[in-house]
Amino acid sequence: MELSDLQVFRTVVQTGGVTRAAEKLNRVQSNVTTRVRQLEDELGVQLFLREGKRLHLSPAGGVLLDYAERMLDLAEQAREAVHDAKPRGLFRLGAMDSTASVRLPVPLTEYHRRYPDVTLELRTGNPAQLATALLAGELDAALVAEPIASGPFDMVPVYQEELVIIAAADHPPIKSVRDAEPRTVLAFEPGCSHRKRLEDWFAQEGEMPDRIIEITSYHAMLACAVAGMGFSLMPRSVLDTFPGLKQLSVHPLPKGQGKVRIMLIWRKGAESPKLNALREILTKRPSADSKARGRRKAA
């Protein structure tokens, strides 16, 4: 059943006959008659009761008219929606756990305020999981740490994180992996970019951790570090939300290894008004990094 056939059918009903329908549709009468008969043949019902040149809607035609009205109106709404520059509809955003908990509350609140017609869904995961979900069409955009394969994605930087090592409060300075005691790494599952940095650091020094304890949340990771179970690597911004900061020691990474950019990524060619609205909020609002620096200076 073609939408164009339903359009012809509805126009015949609205105008009261084939002649006027043909004039309105800018078609010849025989074409309109043929399209109506083809629709009747396809459905296996008579849509009009014919009395000479006059047409009356049949009971089956009345049923079809109701559906035709709804289908044609919905098709028109769809055409308008794809050309609508206003953000609306479902927007599925992915983010790393640290980014979601520390960076996103303020900008997402602003997004909801500006664009109430958008239904926002947030999903957390590590960069590998989020990139896979993007390519599978399960997400519209994601916030992930570099490095990111540029081939399938477009991207823009939105945050810069300072990564630091954390351990128990009484732990001596950690300048090398050999300084860590115990040499137990507290980390998320494989695929986490921070875990990969720690593993690379061990490899560069020809060492391996004695043990890796996989943990599912930053708060649990911080608690384990406070208890002296091991050490971890995380964004300094996460520590700003931790009430037990005095129970931790914080150690910088070797020079040149402590900075990482957080990128907003999406599939190439998949820009939308919803995505562009989020990108504008994330890239034009005052940097949370500068605010944090200001708070530390004030303290």
MOVEN-V867156 format. One record per residue. N is the residue number from 1. SS is DSSP state (@ for helix, = for strand, . for the rest). PHI is phi in whole degrees, -180 to 180 (NA if undefined). OMEGA is omega in radians with two decimals (none if undefined). Layout:
{{N | SS | PHI | OMEGA} {N | SS | PHI | OMEGA}}
//
This chain:
{{1 | . | NA | -3.10} {2 | . | -90 | 3.07} {3 | @ | -61 | 3.13} {4 | @ | -65 | 3.08} {5 | @ | -66 | 3.12} {6 | @ | -66 | 3.10} {7 | @ | -64 | 3.10} {8 | @ | -62 | -3.14} {9 | @ | -58 | -3.12} {10 | @ | -64 | -3.13} {11 | @ | -66 | 3.08} {12 | @ | -61 | 3.12} {13 | @ | -65 | -3.07} {14 | @ | -67 | -3.08} {15 | @ | -90 | 3.09} {16 | . | 87 | 3.11} {17 | . | 173 | -3.07} {18 | @ | -69 | -3.05} {19 | @ | -61 | -3.13} {20 | @ | -69 | 3.09} {21 | @ | -63 | 3.13} {22 | @ | -62 | 3.12} {23 | @ | -64 | -3.11} {24 | @ | -67 | -3.11} {25 | @ | -88 | -3.10} {26 | . | 59 | 3.09} {27 | . | -126 | 3.02} {28 | . | -78 | -3.07} {29 | @ | -61 | -3.10} {30 | @ | -64 | 3.11} {31 | @ | -66 | 3.12} {32 | @ | -63 | 3.12} {33 | @ | -60 | -3.13} {34 | @ | -64 | -3.12} {35 | @ | -65 | 3.11} {36 | @ | -66 | -3.13} {37 | @ | -66 | 3.10} {38 | @ | -63 | 3.11} {39 | @ | -66 | 3.09} {40 | @ | -64 | 3.13} {41 | @ | -64 | -3.13} {42 | @ | -66 | -3.11} {43 | @ | -86 | -3.14} {44 | . | 74 | 3.13} {45 | . | -138 | 3.05} {46 | . | -94 | -3.08} {47 | . | -89 | -3.14} {48 | = | -129 | 2.97} {49 | = | -98 | -3.00} {50 | = | -101 | 3.05} {51 | = | -125 | -3.05} {52 | . | 67 | 3.11} {53 | . | -92 | -3.10} {54 | = | -94 | 3.13} {55 | = | -119 | 3.05} {56 | = | -122 | -3.12} {57 | = | -65 | 3.10} {58 | . | -80 | 3.06} {59 | @ | -56 | 3.11} {60 | @ | -66 | 3.09} {61 | @ | -64 | 3.09} {62 | @ | -64 | 3.09} {63 | @ | -64 | -3.12} {64 | @ | -64 | -3.10} {65 | @ | -59 | 3.14} {66 | @ | -60 | 3.12} {67 | @ | -69 | -3.13} {68 | @ | -62 | 3.11} {69 | @ | -59 | -3.10} {70 | @ | -67 | -3.11} {71 | @ | -67 | -3.13} {72 | @ | -71 | 3.09} {73 | @ | -66 | 3.13} {74 | @ | -66 | 3.11} {75 | @ | -63 | 3.11} {76 | @ | -67 | 3.08} {77 | @ | -62 | 3.12} {78 | @ | -64 | 3.12} {79 | @ | -62 | 3.13} {80 | @ | -68 | -3.08} {81 | @ | -65 | -3.08} {82 | @ | -70 | 3.10} {83 | . | -105 | -3.10} {84 | . | -80 | 3.14} {85 | . | -84 | -3.13} {86 | . | -87 | 3.11} {87 | . | -63 | 3.09} {88 | . | -160 | 3.11} {89 | = | 93 | -3.07} {90 | = | -82 | 3.07} {91 | = | -127 | -3.07} {92 | = | -103 | -3.08} {93 | = | -112 | 3.05} {94 | = | -110 | 3.12} {95 | = | -158 | 2.98} {96 | . | -66 | -3.06} {97 | @ | -59 | -3.12} {98 | @ | -65 | 3.13} {99 | @ | -67 | -3.12} {100 | @ | -63 | -3.03} {101 | @ | -82 | -3.03} {102 | @ | -103 | -2.99} {103 | @ | -92 | -2.91} {104 | @ | -90 | -3.08} {105 | @ | -53 | -3.10} {106 | @ | -70 | -3.13} {107 | @ | -65 | 3.12} {108 | @ | -72 | 3.02} {109 | @ | -63 | 3.09} {110 | @ | -64 | 3.13} {111 | @ | -62 | 3.12} {112 | @ | -61 | -3.12} {113 | @ | -66 | -3.09} {114 | @ | -77 | -2.98} {115 | . | -127 | -3.10} {116 | . | -67 | 3.14} {117 | . | -83 | 3.10} {118 | = | -98 | 3.01} {119 | = | -98 | -3.04} {120 | = | -99 | 3.04} {121 | = | -116 | -3.12} {122 | = | -116 | 3.14} {123 | = | -129 | 3.14} {124 | = | -104 | 3.12} {125 | . | 177 | 3.08} {126 | . | -85 | -3.06} {127 | @ | -56 | -3.13} {128 | @ | -65 | 3.13} {129 | @ | -64 | -3.10} {130 | @ | -69 | 3.11} {131 | @ | -64 | 3.11} {132 | @ | -63 | 3.13} {133 | @ | -65 | 3.08} {134 | @ | -63 | -3.12} {135 | @ | -67 | 3.12} {136 | . | -84 | -3.14} {137 | . | 80 | -3.13} {138 | . | -88 | 3.10} {139 | . | -132 | 3.08} {140 | . | -96 | 3.13} {141 | = | -163 | 3.14} {142 | = | -153 | 3.06} {143 | = | -110 | -3.06} {144 | = | -137 | 3.12} {145 | = | -85 | 3.01} {146 | . | -67 | 0.05} {147 | . | -83 | -3.13} {148 | . | -134 | 3.07} {149 | . | -65 | -3.06} {150 | . | -82 | -3.08} {151 | . | -53 | -3.05} {152 | . | -88 | -2.99} {153 | = | -125 | 2.80} {154 | = | -98 | -3.05} {155 | = | -159 | 3.07} {156 | = | -146 | 3.11} {157 | = | -73 | -3.14} {158 | = | -126 | 3.14} {159 | = | -142 | 2.93} {160 | = | -122 | -3.12} {161 | = | -104 | 2.96} {162 | = | -99 | 3.14} {163 | = | -94 | -3.14} {164 | = | -135 | 3.05} {165 | = | -92 | 3.08} {166 | = | -121 | 3.10} {167 | = | -153 | 3.12} {168 | = | -61 | -3.03} {169 | . | -58 | -3.06} {170 | . | -94 | -3.11} {171 | . | -74 | 3.08} {172 | . | -63 | 3.13} {173 | . | -54 | 3.13} {174 | . | -109 | 3.10} {175 | . | -107 | 3.13} {176 | . | -145 | 3.10} {177 | @ | -63 | 3.12} {178 | @ | -71 | -3.13} {179 | @ | -81 | -3.07} {180 | . | -75 | 3.13} {181 | . | -147 | -0.01} {182 | . | -75 | 3.13} {183 | . | -86 | 3.12} {184 | = | -109 | -3.11} {185 | = | -95 | 3.03} {186 | = | -100 | -2.99} {187 | = | -151 | 2.98} {188 | . | -78 | -3.11} {189 | . | -67 | 3.06} {190 | . | -54 | -3.05} {191 | . | 109 | 3.08} {192 | . | -73 | -3.09} {193 | @ | -67 | 3.14} {194 | @ | -71 | 3.06} {195 | @ | -61 | 3.14} {196 | @ | -62 | 3.11} {197 | @ | -64 | 3.10} {198 | @ | -64 | 3.14} {199 | @ | -63 | 3.10} {200 | @ | -66 | 3.12} {201 | @ | -63 | 3.06} {202 | @ | -59 | -3.09} {203 | @ | -63 | 3.13} {204 | @ | -62 | 3.14} {205 | . | -98 | 3.11} {206 | . | 67 | -3.11} {207 | . | -123 | 3.03} {208 | . | -138 | 3.08} {209 | . | -66 | 3.07} {210 | . | -68 | -3.06} {211 | = | -161 | 3.03} {212 | = | -120 | 3.08} {213 | = | -101 | -3.12} {214 | = | -86 | -3.07} {215 | . | -127 | -3.00} {216 | . | -100 | 3.13} {217 | . | -147 | 3.12} {218 | @ | -67 | -3.14} {219 | @ | -63 | 3.09} {220 | @ | -66 | 3.13} {221 | @ | -64 | 3.11} {222 | @ | -65 | 3.14} {223 | @ | -64 | 3.12} {224 | @ | -66 | 3.10} {225 | @ | -66 | 3.10} {226 | @ | -58 | -3.11} {227 | . | -77 | 3.11} {228 | . | 81 | -3.11} {229 | . | -77 | -3.12} {230 | . | 167 | 3.13} {231 | = | -129 | -3.07} {232 | = | -146 | 3.09} {233 | = | -123 | -3.13} {234 | = | -157 | 3.08} {235 | = | -66 | 3.11} {236 | @ | -61 | -3.12} {237 | @ | -60 | 3.10} {238 | @ | -66 | -3.10} {239 | @ | -66 | -3.14} {240 | . | -64 | -3.13} {241 | . | -101 | -3.04} {242 | . | -99 | -3.08} {243 | . | -69 | -3.10} {244 | . | -98 | -3.05} {245 | @ | -59 | -3.12} {246 | @ | -67 | 3.12} {247 | @ | -90 | -3.13} {248 | = | -120 | 2.89} {249 | = | -109 | -3.08} {250 | = | -119 | -3.02} {251 | = | -127 | 3.12} {252 | = | -73 | 3.01} {253 | . | -76 | 3.05} {254 | . | -54 | -3.07} {255 | . | -52 | 3.12} {256 | . | 87 | -3.10} {257 | . | -114 | -2.99} {258 | . | -98 | -3.13} {259 | = | -114 | 3.08} {260 | = | -146 | 3.10} {261 | = | -94 | 3.02} {262 | = | -100 | -3.04} {263 | = | -112 | 2.92} {264 | = | -89 | -3.08} {265 | = | -122 | 3.06} {266 | = | -155 | -3.13} {267 | = | -64 | 3.12} {268 | . | -56 | 3.11} {269 | . | 79 | -3.05} {270 | . | -108 | 3.08} {271 | . | -69 | 3.13} {272 | . | -152 | 3.06} {273 | @ | -57 | 3.14} {274 | @ | -65 | 3.13} {275 | @ | -66 | -3.12} {276 | @ | -63 | 3.11} {277 | @ | -65 | 3.11} {278 | @ | -66 | 3.13} {279 | @ | -60 | 3.13} {280 | @ | -63 | -3.13} {281 | @ | -65 | -3.06} {282 | @ | -72 | -3.04} {283 | @ | -94 | -3.07} {284 | @ | -107 | 3.14} {285 | . | -78 | 3.12} {286 | . | -57 | -3.09} {287 | . | -66 | 3.05} {288 | @ | -66 | 3.11} {289 | @ | -64 | -3.12} {290 | @ | -67 | 3.10} {291 | @ | -63 | -3.13} {292 | @ | -64 | 3.12} {293 | @ | -63 | 3.13} {294 | @ | -63 | 3.12} {295 | @ | -64 | -3.11} {296 | @ | -67 | 3.11} {297 | @ | -66 | -3.13} {298 | @ | -64 | 3.13} {299 | . | -69 | none}}
//
